Amino acid sequence: MPAFWKIFWIALGTIIIVVPVYFIFAVFYSTEPKPAVAIDAVSDEVLFFIESDHPHDAVQLLTGPNTMLRAFSQNPEIKTYMQWITQYDSIAGSAYPGDILSNSTFILSVNSDTGQTLSTMLIVELPEGDHVDEIKHFFFKAEGDKSILMEKSHGEVTYFPVNLRKLQKLLYFAVHKQLFLASCNEQELKQTIDRLNNGSSLNADNRFRQLAATAGKNVDAHIYLNYANLGKTISVMLNPAVGFLPQQMSELATWTETDLSLNDRELLLIGYTLAGDSASLLSAFRQEPQPITVTGVLPASVDWMVHFGMENPRPVFENLAGANARMGRDLFSWMGSEIAVAGATNNNMRWLVVKAADIIAAGVSLDKMHGKNNPGQTFETEYNGYPIKQINDPDLLSANFGKVFGSISGNYYILLKNYVIFADSPDELKELIDDFYQNRVFSTHPDYRSFADNIADRSNLFLYANPGLSAEFISGFLEEKMKNVYTNNKNLFLNFDGIALQYSYVNDMFYTSLFARYNPEYHEVDPTEWKTKLESKPVGKPFLLPDHRDGKQNIIVFDAQNAMYLINARGKIEWRLPLAEQLLGEVYAVDYYKNGKWQYLFNTAGHLYLVDVTGQPVAGYPLKLPVSATGSVAVFDYNNDNDYRLLIPLNDNKIYNFDLQGEEVEGWHKFKTRSAVKGELQHLVAGNRDYLFTTDENGLVHITDRRGEERIRLKKQFGKAASSMFYENVTNSKGLFITTDRKGQLVYIDENGQTDFTSFGTFSADHWFLYEDFDGNRSKDFLFVDKNRFLVFDRFKEVLLEHTFSENILTKPLWITISKKNYLGFFLPESNEIQLFDAGGRAFSALHFESDLNFTSGNINGGNQTNLITGNGNFIVNYGMEE
């Protein structure tokens, strides 16, 4: 056979054999199951999922020395999970599956089918090969040889229940399509297997793929949020009173992807959000982001805010609230690019601020509504030149702007610069006006300024909260069970000094950022609530006295020119009253007319003064004293019936007793002391008997009854320390009363005038002595302050606290209560500051209370806050304090 044909038949035979084999292999490989990617296992009904390309690094981040996460891990449940994760990571770190986890895509999805319960699914991409035996071996090593109870199957897929002993849960895992799948919810695992078999994936959604393509590289993790399921999940956690919120959350957008960046004390999520179709609330914000300027008129006390920025407000609010035929046109005709609702939790105030495109048109429009809705009963007043008016329509704001902005229904309003500001009461607007003109605005507050460095100055939607201050406001949104959870873990949230969420329209998506800052030492960096300037430097100390007009406390101060000032709780000077002489001692609140209205009583060397809350003297006052005074008047209302007695030491060394009409009290024994009395007269009740204590400048003590008759005659005078008070003895039976002498000895005085002494150490004649429960154990302690030393002893003379100041203490320490906890406050004149101490030592050390004047404390607004009122230069300063 010729060579050609040999070659031909050999070639043909080869083709006949090879081609079928090729097609057999081609068909085999084309029908072999292809490995899935992790996203294929995620349900489109997921609530949110976390994705990481380096899961081992993510675990290291979770379990590493991170201040924020370490604090959360103190929660018992979280702590158990963190310990479990640490154990598993340790086992996996150097062996299987550590090598896989270092470079595999990892997804943790959280699903909520009903909103009542959440279930999680762990998904890890596996390299080629059969990994089931290795995974089983890993669980045997972590949980014990009998941890895998059995094999089960779902369709053709085998899965395994694992007993997680420490968590007291069953974990179900399977390997399917080169994915490791694990969940504590067996049904969830089965549904995930079905999803992989059916080929239904989030990746089938073109818009989702477009969003996923924006995910950053080399970040700690990606977090995806599905808004469709957000509402039903949140609804079971919220108070029914805010039942509109879950639906609005679900309708806000479709998906958000953010990249997680976590450092020691800051959490940052940045990414993009898909608004979805025109029905979504965010879709109406497809407009240029706007500058955030309302912070320049809101008070510095604001601790939460919701802010909208938009070029055209009408579509936003027609989407949010629906068009309002009654007056919506009038509102939108003048409305500008911003609207915000904000609140101050501490004093329970809130404001709604609308930036006006035309403030004159806004005023005309609102005046029409003001008259139209208040026929015959129009409310209008003026404060510092600003008319305060009211529109009597409780639904005005919610009907036009939606329920988010409908929390204000009183509709009192003012025009300030280019803003219309609404509030529920005139007082809230007065507070805002005062703060604005004293530059105590939100944008200048140091805490917000430092926080705002991490957020954009333009946005379409901006939500801000300071959890450290707004805890009570936040808890009001929660249903009872969630409120209990929040309360039990309150300290974790209080240590966040700011959380901000922003959406800004760009490139057909919304740039999204969430920033949170954790500060375990957080108290307000600058606790100043307000500063008020006097015409001259203040002297002495401030006094807090009640005001019947608003139930708050006024501040009474005196300056170096002998002028008296009344400053209201907002820091505004209401009046200034010039006096001929300087104040001696204390200022008291009395009810002269016995009608529930207060007047303020005090004395100078030559006169007794009684002025009302408007600064006008009561008829007959000031009263000229028969002899000049050497010390402060003391006011006693023995039976709490407004039948006051005014006891005052005069220069003839006698103690005088006047009633409020200025008449000397009949039956009073005007006893005489050996030398002038310059200290406080005291009144104590023991065993239902009254005791009046008078000490002259030589330390000689007189103890009398209400009539000035001697009640206890001391067997021997002991030379009382000038700065010590008398206290009823509740520690032992050595005497009825205690005080200290000039040697610093504790002196017991019994009802027969016998004295007994005990020593806590050596102190100078100028020491201060206080008898208080310093450590909160319901037993009185003995507090000594001498020059630069501060010591606290318990009843057994054991030292509870000892502190040495850098300078001498020259004024009496002040006993202070903050959030039901007791502190002792000291004024340091050389350092120009106030320092507070509790049983643990120096408290609030991160705060600097600048002061060159002695101080006082109290609650001036009626909320939970304690105020420290002091002076600095020509200013009276109010420091707000909360534990």
C-alpha positions in Angstrom: 0.0 0.0 0.0 1.4 3.3 -1.0 2.8 5.4 1.9 0.1 8.1 1.3 -2.8 5.9 2.1 -1.1 4.5 5.1 -0.8 8.0 6.5 -4.4 8.8 5.5 -5.9 5.8 7.2 -3.8 6.3 10.3 -4.9 10.0 10.5 -8.6 9.1 9.9 -8.5 6.4 12.6 -6.9 8.8 15.1 -9.7 11.4 14.4 -12.4 8.8 14.8 -11.0 7.8 18.2 -9.9 11.2 19.6 -12.9 13.4 18.6 -15.5 11.3 20.5 -13.2 11.1 23.5 -12.9 14.9 23.3 -16.6 15.4 23.2 -17.2 13.0 26.1 -14.7 14.9 28.2 -16.1 18.2 27.1 -19.6 17.2 28.1 -18.4 15.7 31.4 -16.6 18.9 32.4 -19.3 21.2 31.2 -21.9 19.4 33.4 -19.6 19.0 36.5 -20.8 21.4 39.3 -18.8 24.6 39.3 -17.6 26.0 42.6 -19.9 28.7 43.9 -18.8 32.1 45.3 -19.8 33.2 48.8 -22.2 35.8 47.6 -24.3 33.1 45.9 -25.3 31.7 49.2 -26.7 35.0 50.5 -30.5 35.4 50.5 -32.0 38.5 49.0 -34.1 38.5 52.2 -31.0 39.0 54.3 -31.0 41.9 56.8 -27.3 42.6 56.5 -24.1 40.7 55.9 -20.4 41.2 56.6 -17.9 40.2 53.9 -14.1 39.9 54.4 -11.4 38.7 52.1 -9.1 38.0 55.1 -11.3 36.5 57.8 -8.3 35.6 60.0 -7.3 39.2 60.1 -10.9 40.2 60.9 -10.9 37.8 63.9 -7.6 39.2 65.1 -9.1 42.7 64.9 -12.2 41.6 66.9 -10.2 39.9 69.6 -7.2 42.2 69.7 -6.4 45.1 72.1 -9.1 47.4 70.9 -10.5 49.8 73.6 -13.9 50.0 72.0 -14.4 46.3 71.4 -12.8 45.4 74.7 -15.5 47.5 76.5 -18.3 45.7 74.7 -16.8 42.3 75.5 -17.4 43.0 79.2 -21.1 42.2 78.5 -21.5 38.6 79.8 -23.1 37.3 76.6 -20.6 39.1 74.3 -17.7 38.0 76.5 -18.7 34.3 76.1 -18.8 34.6 72.3 -15.5 36.5 72.2 -13.8 33.9 74.3 -15.2 31.2 72.0 -14.0 33.0 68.9 -10.5 33.5 70.5 -10.3 29.8 71.3 -11.3 28.7 67.7 -8.9 31.3 66.2 -6.1 29.9 68.4 -6.7 26.3 67.3 -7.0 27.4 63.6 -4.1 29.9 63.7 -1.2 27.6 62.7 -3.0 24.7 61.1 -6.1 23.8 59.1 -8.3 25.8 58.6 -6.0 28.7 59.4 -4.3 28.5 56.0 -7.7 28.7 54.3 -9.1 31.5 56.5 -6.1 33.7 55.8 -7.0 34.2 52.1 -10.6 33.0 51.6 -13.7 35.1 51.2 -15.8 35.0 54.3 -19.4 36.2 54.7 -21.5 36.3 57.9 -25.1 37.0 57.0 -27.8 38.0 59.5 -31.3 37.1 58.4 -34.7 38.1 59.8 -37.6 36.2 58.4 -40.3 37.4 60.8 -38.6 40.3 62.6 -38.9 38.4 65.9 -35.7 36.5 65.8 -32.4 36.8 64.0 -30.4 33.9 62.5 -26.8 33.9 61.2 -25.2 32.0 58.4 -21.4 31.7 58.1 -20.1 31.2 54.5 -16.5 30.6 53.6 -15.1 29.9 50.1 -12.9 26.7 50.1 -10.1 25.8 47.7 -10.5 22.7 45.5 -10.6 19.4 47.3 -12.7 17.5 49.8 -12.5 19.3 53.1 -15.2 17.6 55.1 -12.9 15.3 57.1 -10.5 18.1 57.9 -13.3 20.3 59.1 -14.7 17.5 61.3 -11.2 17.0 62.7 -11.1 20.7 63.5 -14.4 20.5 65.5 -13.2 17.3 67.3 -10.1 19.3 68.4 -12.1 22.3 69.5 -15.2 20.7 71.1 -14.2 17.1 71.8 -14.4 13.7 70.1 -18.1 13.4 70.5 -19.0 16.9 69.4 -20.4 15.8 66.0 -23.5 13.9 67.0 -24.6 12.4 63.7 -24.8 12.8 59.9 -27.9 14.2 58.4 -28.9 14.9 54.8 -30.9 17.5 52.8 -31.4 16.2 49.3 -28.0 15.0 48.2 -26.1 17.2 50.6 -24.8 15.8 53.9 -24.6 18.1 56.9 -23.5 17.7 60.5 -24.8 19.0 63.8 -22.0 20.1 66.2 -22.4 20.5 69.9 -20.8 23.8 70.9 -20.4 23.2 74.6 -19.4 26.7 75.8 -22.2 28.4 73.9 -24.7 25.6 74.7 -25.9 25.6 71.1 -26.0 23.2 68.1 -24.1 24.4 65.0 -25.1 22.8 61.7 -22.5 22.8 58.9 -22.2 21.4 55.4 -19.7 21.7 52.5 -21.5 22.3 49.2 -20.2 23.7 46.0 -16.8 24.4 47.6 -18.5 26.5 50.2 -18.4 25.9 54.0 -21.8 26.7 55.3 -22.7 26.9 59.1 -25.6 28.1 61.1 -27.2 27.5 64.5 -30.5 27.5 62.6 -31.0 24.2 60.8 -33.7 25.5 58.6 -31.5 28.4 57.5 -28.8 25.9 56.5 -31.3 23.9 54.4 -32.6 27.1 52.7 -29.1 28.1 51.8 -28.4 24.7 50.2 -31.6 25.1 48.2 -30.6 28.6 47.1 -27.2 27.3 45.8 -29.0 24.5 43.9 -31.6 26.8 42.4 -29.1 29.4 41.3 -31.0 32.4 42.9 -28.4 34.9 43.9 -28.0 38.6 44.8 -25.5 38.7 41.9 -28.4 38.3 39.5 -29.5 41.9 40.4 -27.6 44.3 38.1 -28.0 47.3 40.5 -26.6 45.2 43.4 -23.6 44.3 41.3 -23.1 47.9 40.5 -23.1 48.7 44.2 -20.8 45.8 45.1 -18.3 47.1 42.5 -17.8 50.2 44.6 -16.5 48.2 47.6 -13.0 49.2 48.6 -9.8 47.2 48.7 -7.6 46.5 51.7 -10.2 47.4 54.3 -11.2 45.5 57.4 -14.5 44.4 56.0 -17.5 45.2 53.8 -20.9 45.6 55.4 -24.1 45.4 53.3 -27.5 46.5 54.6 -30.8 45.5 53.1 -33.4 48.2 53.9 -36.4 46.0 52.9 -36.0 43.9 56.0 -34.8 46.7 58.3 -38.2 47.9 59.3 -39.7 44.6 60.4 -36.6 43.9 62.4 -36.6 47.3 64.1 -40.3 47.3 64.7 -40.2 44.8 67.5 -37.6 46.8 69.3 -39.4 50.2 69.2 -42.0 51.9 71.4 -45.4 51.8 69.6 -45.5 55.6 69.9 -42.9 55.7 67.1 -44.5 53.0 65.0 -44.1 55.1 61.8 -40.3 54.8 61.9 -39.9 51.1 60.8 -41.9 51.6 57.6 -39.9 54.8 56.8 -36.6 52.9 57.5 -37.7 50.2 55.0 -38.7 52.8 52.4 -35.6 54.9 52.8 -33.5 53.0 50.2 -32.7 49.5 48.9 -29.1 48.6 49.7 -26.0 50.2 51.3 -22.4 48.9 51.0 -19.9 50.4 53.4 -16.2 49.7 54.0 -15.3 49.2 57.7 -12.3 50.9 59.2 -11.8 50.4 62.9 -9.1 51.8 65.1 -8.8 51.9 68.9 -11.6 54.4 69.6 -13.2 55.2 66.3 -15.4 53.3 63.9 -15.8 54.5 60.3 -18.1 53.1 57.6 -17.9 54.7 54.2 -19.5 53.6 51.0 -22.6 54.0 48.8 -26.4 53.6 49.0 -28.8 52.6 46.2 -31.9 54.7 46.6 -34.1 52.5 44.4 -37.2 53.7 42.5 -39.1 56.9 43.1 -41.1 55.4 45.9 -38.0 55.3 48.2 -37.6 58.3 50.5 -34.0 58.8 49.6 -34.9 59.1 45.9 -36.4 62.5 46.4 -32.9 63.7 47.6 -31.4 63.3 44.1 -30.2 66.8 44.5 -27.0 68.7 45.2 -25.9 68.2 48.9 -26.2 71.3 51.0 -24.0 73.0 53.6 -25.0 72.3 57.2 -25.5 75.8 58.7 -28.3 75.5 61.2 -25.7 74.5 63.9 -24.8 78.2 64.0 -28.2 79.1 65.6 -28.9 75.9 67.6 -27.9 76.0 71.3 -24.7 74.4 72.4 -26.7 72.1 74.7 -28.0 70.1 71.6 -27.2 66.4 71.9 -29.2 65.0 68.9 -30.2 66.3 65.5 -31.9 65.2 62.2 -31.0 67.5 59.3 -32.2 67.6 55.7 -30.3 69.5 53.0 -31.9 69.9 49.5 -32.1 72.4 46.7 -35.8 71.9 46.2 -37.7 70.9 49.4 -41.1 70.2 47.8 -40.5 66.7 46.4 -38.7 65.6 49.6 -41.7 66.4 51.8 -44.4 65.4 49.3 -42.6 62.0 49.4 -42.2 62.0 53.2 -45.6 63.5 54.3 -47.7 63.9 51.2 -48.9 67.3 49.9 -50.9 69.4 52.3 -53.7 71.4 50.6 -54.3 73.6 53.5 -51.1 75.5 53.8 -48.3 73.5 52.3 -47.9 75.9 49.4 -47.4 78.8 51.8 -44.6 77.0 53.7 -42.8 75.8 50.6 -43.0 79.1 48.8 -40.4 80.6 51.2 -38.5 77.5 52.4 -34.8 77.3 51.7 -32.3 74.5 51.6 -32.2 73.2 55.2 -34.6 71.9 57.8 -33.5 70.3 61.1 -35.1 69.1 64.3 -32.8 69.0 67.3 -33.0 68.5 71.1 -31.2 68.9 74.4 -32.1 65.9 76.5 -30.9 67.4 79.8 -33.4 70.2 79.9 -36.0 68.5 77.7 -36.0 71.1 75.0 -36.2 70.7 71.3 -36.3 73.0 68.3 -37.2 72.8 64.6 -35.2 75.1 62.4 -36.1 76.0 58.8 -33.8 78.0 56.7 -35.7 80.5 54.7 -34.9 81.4 51.1 -36.8 84.7 51.7 -37.1 85.5 55.4 -39.4 88.5 54.8 -41.8 86.3 52.8 -41.6 83.7 55.6 -42.6 86.3 58.2 -45.6 87.5 56.1 -46.7 83.9 55.4 -46.5 82.8 59.0 -48.2 86.0 60.2 -51.2 85.1 58.1 -51.3 81.6 59.6 -50.8 83.1 63.1 -53.9 85.3 62.7 -56.0 82.8 60.8 -55.6 80.0 63.3 -55.9 82.1 66.5 -59.0 84.3 66.0 -59.6 86.3 69.2 -56.9 84.5 71.1 -53.7 85.4 69.3 -50.5 84.7 71.4 -47.7 87.1 70.9 -44.9 88.3 73.2 -41.5 89.8 72.8 -38.1 88.8 74.2 -35.0 90.8 73.6 -36.5 92.4 70.6 -37.7 89.2 69.0 -41.5 88.7 68.6 -42.6 85.2 69.8 -45.8 84.1 68.1 -47.8 80.9 68.0 -49.8 79.1 65.2 -52.5 77.2 66.9 -52.4 74.1 64.7 -50.8 71.1 66.4 -50.5 69.2 63.1 -48.9 72.0 61.2 -45.3 70.6 61.1 -46.2 66.9 60.9 -48.7 67.5 58.1 -46.1 69.4 56.0 -42.8 67.9 56.9 -43.7 64.4 58.1 -43.7 62.7 61.5 -40.0 62.9 61.8 -40.4 66.7 62.2 -43.8 66.4 63.9 -42.5 66.0 67.5 -43.1 69.8 68.0 -46.8 70.7 68.1 -46.9 73.9 70.2 -45.7 75.9 67.2 -44.3 78.9 69.0 -41.9 80.5 66.5 -39.4 83.3 66.0 -37.5 84.6 63.0 -33.7 84.7 63.6 -31.3 85.8 60.9 -32.4 83.7 57.9 -34.1 81.0 59.9 -37.6 80.3 61.2 -37.4 78.4 64.5 -40.3 76.5 66.1 -40.6 75.2 69.6 -43.2 73.8 72.0 -42.9 76.8 74.5 -41.7 80.4 74.6 -39.1 79.4 77.2 -37.4 77.1 74.6 -37.2 80.0 72.2 -35.9 82.4 74.9 -33.2 79.8 75.7 -32.2 79.7 72.1 -32.1 83.5 71.8 -30.0 83.9 74.9 -27.5 81.2 73.7 -27.3 82.7 70.3 -26.3 86.2 71.5 -23.8 84.8 74.0 -22.3 82.7 71.2 -23.2 79.4 73.0 -24.2 77.7 69.7 -23.8 74.1 68.7 -21.2 74.8 66.0 -18.8 76.4 68.5 -19.1 73.7 71.2 -15.7 72.1 71.6 -17.1 68.5 71.6 -19.1 69.0 68.4 -16.2 70.9 66.7 -13.7 68.1 67.3 -16.3 65.5 66.3 -17.3 67.5 63.1 -13.7 67.2 61.8 -14.6 63.7 60.9 -17.8 64.4 59.0 -18.7 66.2 55.7 -19.9 69.8 55.9 -22.4 69.1 53.2 -25.0 66.4 52.9 -28.6 65.6 52.0 -29.5 63.6 55.1 -27.6 64.0 58.4 -28.3 62.2 61.7 -26.3 63.1 64.8 -26.4 62.0 68.4 -24.2 62.2 71.5 -25.2 59.0 73.3 -23.3 60.2 76.4 -25.8 63.0 76.8 -28.9 61.8 75.0 -29.4 58.4 76.7 -32.8 59.3 78.1 -34.0 60.5 74.7 -32.8 57.3 73.0 -34.4 55.0 75.6 -37.7 56.7 75.0 -37.8 55.1 71.5 -37.5 51.5 72.8 -40.1 49.0 73.9 -39.8 47.7 77.5 -37.6 44.7 76.9 -35.2 46.6 74.7 -35.2 49.4 77.2 -34.2 47.0 79.9 -31.4 45.7 77.7 -30.3 49.2 76.9 -30.4 50.3 80.6 -28.4 47.2 81.7 -25.7 48.1 79.2 -26.1 51.9 79.4 -22.5 52.6 80.4 -21.3 51.1 77.2 -23.3 53.6 75.1 -22.7 56.5 77.4 -19.0 56.3 76.6 -19.7 57.2 72.9 -19.4 61.0 72.6 -20.8 61.1 69.1 -22.4 59.1 66.3 -23.1 60.6 62.8 -24.7 59.2 59.7 -24.7 61.1 56.4 -26.1 60.5 52.9 -24.9 62.7 50.0 -26.1 62.4 46.4 -23.3 61.7 43.9 -23.1 59.8 40.6 -26.6 58.4 40.8 -25.9 56.9 44.2 -25.7 58.3 47.7 -22.2 58.5 49.3 -22.8 57.1 52.8 -20.7 57.5 55.9 -21.2 56.5 59.5 -18.7 57.7 62.1 -18.7 56.8 65.8 -16.2 57.9 68.5 -15.7 56.0 71.7 -14.3 57.8 74.7 -14.3 55.8 78.0 -13.1 58.9 79.9 -15.9 61.0 78.4 -17.4 63.8 80.2 -17.9 67.1 78.3 -14.5 68.4 77.6 -15.7 71.9 78.2 -18.6 71.6 80.6 -19.4 75.4 80.4 -23.2 75.8 79.9 -23.0 79.6 79.8 -20.9 82.7 80.8 -22.4 86.0 81.8 -20.4 89.2 82.0 -20.9 91.6 84.9 -20.0 95.3 84.9 -17.4 94.6 87.6 -15.6 91.6 89.0 -17.9 89.4 91.2 -17.0 89.0 94.9 -17.9 86.5 97.6 -19.8 83.6 96.1 -22.9 83.1 94.0 -26.3 82.1 95.6 -28.9 79.9 94.0 -32.5 80.9 95.0 -35.9 79.7 93.7 -38.0 81.7 91.2 -41.8 81.1 91.5 -42.3 82.3 88.0 -40.8 79.3 86.2 -39.9 76.9 89.0 -36.2 77.3 88.2 -33.3 78.7 90.2 -31.9 82.2 89.9 -28.3 83.1 90.5 -27.8 86.1 92.8 -24.3 87.6 92.7 -22.6 90.8 94.0 -19.7 92.7 92.4 -16.8 94.8 93.6 -18.9 98.0 93.1 -21.5 96.7 95.6 -24.1 95.9 92.9 -26.5 93.0 93.2 -27.4 91.0 90.1 -30.2 88.5 89.3 -29.2 86.1 86.5 -31.8 83.7 85.4 -31.3 80.0 84.7 -30.4 80.7 81.0 -27.6 83.1 82.0 -29.4 86.3 81.3 -29.0 89.3 83.6 -32.6 90.4 84.5 -31.6 93.3 86.7 -28.8 95.0 88.5 -29.4 96.8 91.9 -26.7 99.2 93.2 -26.1 99.0 97.0 -24.4 101.5 99.4 -22.4 98.7 101.2 -21.1 95.3 100.6 -23.0 92.1 101.4 -22.3 90.4 104.8 -22.8 86.6 104.6 -25.8 84.8 103.1 -28.8 85.5 100.9 -32.1 83.8 101.8 -35.4 83.1 100.0 -38.5 84.0 102.0 -42.2 84.2 101.3 -43.1 87.6 102.8 -46.7 87.6 101.7 -47.3 83.9 102.3 -48.7 83.5 98.8 -46.1 81.2 97.2 -44.0 84.0 95.8 -40.4 84.5 96.7 -38.4 87.5 97.9 -34.7 87.6 98.7 -33.4 88.7 102.1 -29.8 89.7 103.1 -27.9 92.3 105.1 -25.1 94.7 104.8 -23.4 96.3 107.8 -26.0 99.0 108.1 -29.2 97.6 106.6 -31.5 94.6 106.1 -32.7 94.2 102.5 -35.7 92.4 101.1 -36.2 92.5 97.3 -38.6 90.6 95.0 -37.7 88.7 91.9 -38.0 91.8 89.7 -35.4 93.7 91.8 -38.0 95.9 93.6 -37.7 96.4 97.4 -40.5 95.1 99.5 -42.4 98.0 101.2 -40.5 99.2 104.3 -37.2 97.9 103.1 -34.3 98.4 103.4 -34.4 98.5 107.2 -31.8 100.5 109.0 -30.2 98.4 111.8 -30.1 99.9 115.3 -26.4 99.1 115.4 -24.1 98.0 112.6 -23.9 94.3 112.0 -20.8 92.2 112.5 -22.0 89.1 110.6 -24.7 87.6 108.4 -28.3 87.5 109.3 -29.6 83.9 109.9 -33.2 83.1 108.8 -35.1 80.4 110.7 -38.6 79.1 109.9 -39.0 76.8 112.9 -42.4 75.3 112.0 -42.2 75.6 108.2 -45.2 78.0 108.2 -43.4 81.1 106.8 -43.3 82.7 110.2 -39.6 83.7 109.9 -37.2 84.8 112.6 -34.2 86.9 111.5 -31.3 86.6 114.0 -28.4 88.9 113.4 -25.3 89.8 115.5 -24.7 93.5 115.9 -21.8 95.6 117.0 -22.9 95.8 120.6 -22.2 92.1 120.9 -25.9 91.3 121.2 -27.9 88.9 119.1 -31.1 90.6 117.8 -34.2 88.8 116.6 -36.5 90.5 114.1 -39.6 89.3 112.2 -40.1 89.9 108.5 -41.8 93.3 109.2 -38.6 94.5 110.8 -40.0 94.4 114.3 -38.0 93.0 117.2 -39.6 89.7 118.3 -41.3 90.0 121.6 -40.0 87.6 124.3 -36.6 87.3 122.8 -33.8 87.4 125.3 -31.2 89.6 123.6 -28.2 87.9 125.1 -24.7 89.3 124.9 -21.5 87.7 123.9 -18.0 88.6 125.1 -16.7 89.6 121.7 -18.1 90.1 118.2 -19.9 87.3 116.4 -18.7 87.1 112.8 -19.5 83.4 112.0 -22.8 81.7 111.2 -25.5 81.3 113.8 -26.8 77.7 113.6 -30.1 76.0 114.4 -30.3 72.3 115.1 -33.2 70.1 116.3 -32.4 67.0 118.5 -35.0 65.1 120.5 -37.7 67.5 119.3 -35.9 70.4 121.0 -34.5 73.4 119.3 -30.9 74.5 119.8 -29.4 77.8 118.6 -25.6 77.9 118.5 -23.7 81.2 118.6 -19.9 81.4 118.6 -17.9 84.7 119.1 -14.6 85.5 117.5 -12.8 84.1 120.6 -14.4 80.7 120.2 -16.8 81.0 123.1 -20.0 79.1 122.5 -23.6 80.0 123.6 -26.3 77.3 123.2 -29.9 78.7 123.6 -33.5 77.9 122.8 -35.8 79.8 120.4 -36.3 82.6 123.0 -32.6 83.2 123.5 -32.6 81.5 126.9 -29.7 79.3 127.7 -30.5 75.7 126.9 -27.1 74.1 127.6 -24.5 75.7 129.8 -21.1 74.4 129.0 -19.2 73.2 132.1 -16.0 74.5 130.4 -15.5 76.5 127.2 -13.2 74.8 124.8 -12.3 77.4 122.1 -14.3 76.3 119.1 -12.5 76.4 115.7 -13.9 79.3 113.7 -14.5 77.3 110.5 -16.2 74.3 112.1 -19.9 73.7 112.2 -22.0 72.0 114.9 -23.6 68.6 114.0 -26.0 66.2 115.7 -23.9 63.2 116.8 -25.2 60.0 115.2 -22.0 58.0 115.5 -22.0 57.1 119.2 -23.5 58.1 122.6 -20.6 60.3 123.8 -22.6 63.5 123.3 -25.6 65.1 121.7 -23.6 67.3 119.4 -20.1 67.4 117.9 -17.7 70.1 116.5 -14.0 70.7 116.7 -11.8 73.0 118.8 -8.8 75.1 117.7 -6.4 72.2 118.2 -8.4 70.1 115.7 -9.8 67.8 118.4 -13.3 66.4 118.0 -15.5 67.8 120.8 -18.6 66.0 122.1 -21.2 68.1 123.9 -23.9 66.4 126.0 -27.2 67.9 127.1 -25.7 68.7 130.6 -22.9 70.8 129.1 -20.2 68.1 129.7 -17.6 67.9 126.9 -15.4 65.1 125.8 -12.6 65.0 123.3 -11.0 62.7 120.8 -8.1 63.3 118.4 -7.8 62.5 114.7 -4.4 64.1 114.4 -2.8 67.6 114.6 -4.6 70.4 112.8 -4.3 74.2 112.9 -6.9 76.6 114.3 -8.0 77.5 110.8 -9.0 74.0 109.7 -12.5 73.1 108.3 -14.4 70.2 109.8 -17.4 68.4 108.1 -19.4 65.4 109.3 -20.9 63.6 106.3 -21.3 60.1 104.7 -18.4 60.5 102.3 -18.2 56.9 101.1 -21.9 56.2 100.8 -22.1 53.4 103.4 -24.8 55.1 105.5 -22.3 55.9 108.3 -21.1 59.4 108.9 -17.4 60.1 108.3 -15.1 62.8 109.7 -13.6 65.2 107.1 -10.8 67.6 107.9 -9.4 70.2 105.6 -6.3 72.1 106.9 -4.2 74.3 104.8 -3.3 72.0 101.8 -4.3 68.7 103.5 -7.6 66.8 103.0 -8.3 63.8 105.2 -11.3 61.6 105.6 -11.7 59.2 108.6 -14.4 56.6 109.3 -16.0 56.1 112.7 -13.0 53.8 113.7 -10.5 56.5 112.8 -9.3 54.6 109.8 -8.2 56.8 106.9 -10.5 56.6 104.0 -8.8 59.2 101.8 -5.8 61.5 102.1 -4.9 64.1 99.6 -2.3 67.0 99.5 -3.1 70.0 97.4 -0.4 72.1 95.7 -1.7 75.2 97.6 -3.7 76.1 100.7 -7.5 75.9 100.7 -8.8 79.3 101.9 -12.6 78.8 101.6 -15.0 76.3 103.0 -15.3 73.1 100.9 -18.7 72.5 99.4 -20.8 69.3 99.7 -22.2 68.5 96.3 -24.6 65.8 94.9 -24.2 64.8 91.2 -26.5 62.1 89.8 -27.3 60.9 93.4 -23.6 60.6 94.2 -21.8 62.8 96.8 -18.7 64.8 96.2 -16.7 67.4 98.1 -15.7 70.5 96.0 -12.6 72.7 96.6 -11.8 76.1 95.3 -8.1 76.5 94.6 -7.4 80.3 94.4 -3.8 80.2 93.1 -4.6 77.6 90.4 -7.9 79.3 89.6 -9.8 76.1 89.5 -12.4 73.9 91.2 -11.6 70.3 92.0 -14.1 67.6 93.0 -13.4 64.5 95.2 -15.3 61.3 95.9 -14.4 58.3 98.0 -12.0 57.2 95.2 -10.1 60.4 95.2 -10.0 63.2 92.5 -13.1 63.0 90.3 -13.8 64.5 86.9 -10.1 65.0 86.5 -10.5 65.3 82.7 -12.5 68.5 83.2 -11.0 71.9 84.0 -13.4 74.1 86.0 -11.7 77.5 85.6 -12.5 79.8 88.5 -11.2 82.7 90.5 -14.2 82.9 92.8 -15.7 80.6 95.4 -18.6 78.6 94.0 -22.0 77.1 94.7 -23.9 74.2 93.3 -27.4 73.1 92.6 -29.9 72.2 89.9 -31.0 75.5 88.2 -33.2 74.0 85.4 -35.0 71.2 87.2 -33.5 68.4 85.1 -31.0 65.8 86.0 -28.0 68.1 85.7 -26.1 69.6 88.6 -24.7 73.1 88.0 -21.5 74.5 89.5 -21.8 78.3 89.5 -18.6 80.3 89.9 -16.8 83.3 88.6 -13.8 83.9 86.3 -12.7 87.5 85.6 -15.8 89.6 85.2 -17.9 86.6 84.2 -20.3 84.3 86.1 -19.8 80.8 84.7 -22.2 77.9 84.8 -20.6 74.5 84.5 -23.1 71.6 83.8 -22.3 68.3 85.4 -23.6 64.8 85.0 -22.1 61.5 86.2 
